[in-house]
Amino acid sequence: MNNINESDIPIDFWIETVEGRAKSMNVELLKKIGAYSVEEVGMMHYEEYSNRLLELSKKEKIDFAKSRMKGFADAYNHFVKEYDKIKDNRDKDKKLLEHYIFHADASFIGAQLIAEANGMKSNEIVKYIPNKKIENAIDDILSSLETESNTNDSFNIEKSEKNSQLLERRVFLRDTAIKLIYTILASIFLYIVYLFYVQYRRSTNIKSRSSSNQSRGARR
């Protein structure tokens, strides 16, 4: 298992894995065990992985996490694309795909937490996060920063290690999204500066050529 390259496992394997998890952990079961959020289900996967990987080294655990982040990100992207095709109709299929997306996300989170716990750097982890997931995170952050703080004041949140890990992950995803926004804005700014520079050089060259031609004409 540890010698398999993350790109060697076909996407169909990850899609079938997510579909299997969605069937075995349906909505009714999740309600019974009190797992209402994708973070909570992701934590369940993390705990299961942690117990399974006790005998492995940190490098082996990170390799394990990388293969699953890559695989579940591919599955997530697949289900999101399928969802976008039918989002305006077929409610039954829509709900099923929402369930698959939920479990692909939770599975990714479980692997991400393994990577974080074993020292994988944030700038490496972010390469595996699906673009659509980051876009959604940005939208959620921009729309719910104020309401989230109000909600935290309204509920008595138990201070446990589990909640601490969930909070750390949310902060990581928030910081990643903010960094992405700054990177995009910086890239746009630099590109605009570059365009102005090119335009300036062109205008300078034109003026220089014009002055040179005029001086030549005067000599004649």
C-alpha positions in Angstrom: 0.0 0.0 0.0 2.8 2.5 1.0 4.7 2.0 -2.3 1.7 2.8 -4.5 2.0 6.1 -6.2 -1.0 8.4 -5.6 -1.6 8.7 -9.3 -1.6 5.0 -9.9 -5.0 4.4 -8.3 -7.8 5.0 -10.8 -10.5 7.5 -10.0 -13.2 4.8 -10.2 -11.8 3.3 -7.1 -12.3 6.5 -5.1 -15.7 7.2 -6.6 -16.8 3.7 -5.6 -15.3 4.2 -2.1 -17.3 7.4 -1.6 -20.5 5.8 -2.9 -19.9 2.9 -0.5 -19.4 5.2 2.5 -22.5 7.2 1.5 -24.6 4.0 1.6 -23.2 2.6 4.8 -23.4 6.1 6.5 -26.7 7.3 5.3 -28.5 10.4 6.7 -30.5 8.4 9.2 -27.4 6.8 10.7 -25.5 10.0 10.9 -28.4 11.6 12.8 -28.5 8.6 15.2 -24.8 9.0 16.1 -25.0 12.8 16.2 -22.7 13.5 13.2 -24.5 16.5 11.6 -21.6 18.3 9.9 -19.0 17.3 7.3 -16.2 18.2 9.8 -17.6 15.7 12.4 -17.7 12.9 9.8 -14.3 13.9 8.6 -13.1 13.6 12.2 -14.5 10.1 12.4 -12.5 9.1 9.3 -9.4 10.7 10.9 -9.8 8.7 14.1 -10.3 5.5 12.1 -7.1 6.2 10.1 -5.1 7.1 13.2 -5.9 3.8 14.8 -5.1 1.9 11.6 -1.8 3.6 11.1 -0.3 3.4 14.6 2.6 1.2 13.5 3.6 3.4 10.5 6.2 6.2 10.4 5.3 9.8 9.9 6.5 9.6 6.3 4.3 6.6 5.6 1.3 8.3 7.2 1.9 11.4 5.1 2.1 9.2 1.9 -1.1 7.5 3.0 -2.8 10.9 3.4 -1.5 12.2 0.1 -3.0 9.3 -1.9 -6.3 9.8 -0.2 -6.4 13.5 -0.5 -5.6 13.2 -4.2 -8.2 10.4 -4.7 -11.0 11.9 -2.7 -10.4 15.4 -4.3 -10.8 13.7 -7.7 -14.0 12.0 -6.6 -15.2 15.3 -5.1 -14.6 17.1 -8.4 -16.3 14.3 -10.3 -19.5 14.5 -8.2 -19.6 18.3 -8.3 -19.4 18.2 -12.1 -22.2 15.7 -12.2 -24.2 17.8 -9.8 -23.8 20.9 -12.0 -25.2 19.1 -15.0 -28.5 18.3 -13.2 -28.8 21.0 -10.5 -31.9 22.5 -12.2 -33.9 19.3 -12.2 -34.2 15.7 -11.0 -34.4 16.3 -7.3 -33.9 12.7 -6.4 -30.5 12.5 -8.3 -29.6 15.9 -6.9 -30.0 14.8 -3.3 -28.0 11.6 -4.0 -25.1 13.6 -5.5 -25.3 16.0 -2.6 -24.8 13.0 -0.3 -21.9 11.8 -2.4 -20.2 15.3 -2.3 -20.7 15.4 1.5 -18.9 12.1 1.9 -16.2 12.9 -0.6 -15.5 16.1 1.4 -15.6 14.3 4.7 -13.2 11.6 3.4 -10.8 14.3 2.2 -11.0 16.0 5.6 -10.0 12.8 7.3 -7.0 12.4 5.1 -6.1 16.1 5.5 -6.1 15.8 9.3 -3.7 12.9 9.1 -1.4 15.0 6.9 -1.6 17.9 9.3 -1.1 15.8 12.4 2.1 14.3 10.9 3.8 17.6 9.9 2.8 18.0 6.3 3.2 21.7 5.5 0.1 23.9 4.7 1.5 25.0 1.4 1.8 21.4 0.3 -1.7 20.4 1.6 -3.4 23.2 -0.2 -2.2 21.8 -3.6 -4.6 18.8 -3.0 -7.7 20.8 -2.0 -10.2 20.9 -4.8 -10.6 24.3 -6.4 -14.4 24.2 -6.1 -13.9 23.5 -2.4 -11.8 26.6 -1.9 -14.2 28.7 -3.9 -17.0 27.5 -1.7 -14.9 28.2 1.4 -14.3 31.8 0.2 -18.0 32.3 -0.4 -18.9 30.9 3.0 -16.2 32.9 4.8 -17.3 36.2 3.2 -21.0 35.6 3.9 -20.8 34.1 7.4 -18.0 35.6 9.4 -20.4 37.8 11.3 -23.1 35.2 11.8 -20.6 32.6 12.9 -19.4 34.8 15.7 -23.0 35.5 16.8 -23.7 31.7 16.7 -20.7 31.0 18.8 -21.9 33.4 21.5 -25.4 31.8 21.4 -24.3 28.2 22.1 -22.2 26.6 24.8 -19.4 24.9 22.9 -17.7 22.1 24.7 -14.0 22.7 24.9 -12.6 19.3 23.9 -9.7 18.1 21.8 -12.1 17.2 19.0 -13.6 20.7 18.8 -10.1 22.1 19.0 -9.0 20.1 16.0 -12.2 21.0 14.1 -11.5 24.7 14.8 -7.9 24.4 13.7 -9.0 22.9 10.4 -11.6 25.7 9.9 -8.9 28.3 10.6 -6.5 26.6 8.2 -9.2 26.6 5.4 -10.0 30.2 6.1 -6.4 31.3 6.0 -5.9 29.3 2.8 -8.8 31.0 1.2 -7.6 34.4 2.3 -4.1 33.7 1.0 -5.6 32.6 -2.3 -7.5 35.9 -2.6 -4.4 37.9 -1.8 -2.4 35.9 -4.3 -5.0 36.4 -7.1 -5.2 40.2 -6.3 -1.4 40.4 -6.3 -1.1 38.6 -9.6 -3.7 40.9 -11.1 -1.9 44.0 -9.8 1.4 42.8 -11.1 -0.1 42.1 -14.5 -1.6 45.6 -14.7 1.8 47.1 -13.7 3.4 45.0 -16.4 0.9 46.2 -19.0 1.5 49.8 -18.0 5.3 49.2 -18.3 4.9 47.6 -21.7 2.7 50.5 -22.8 5.2 53.0 -21.4 8.1 51.3 -23.2 6.2 51.3 -26.4 5.3 55.0 -26.2 8.9 55.8 -25.3 10.3 53.9 -28.2 7.8 55.6 -30.6 8.8 59.1 -29.3 12.4 58.2 -29.6 12.0 57.0 -33.2 9.9 60.1 -34.0 12.6 62.4 -32.6 15.3 60.5 -34.4 13.4 60.8 -37.7 12.9 64.5 -37.2 16.5 65.1 -36.5 17.5 63.1 -39.6 15.0 65.2 -41.6 16.5 68.4 -40.2 20.0 67.3 -41.2 18.9 66.7 -44.8 
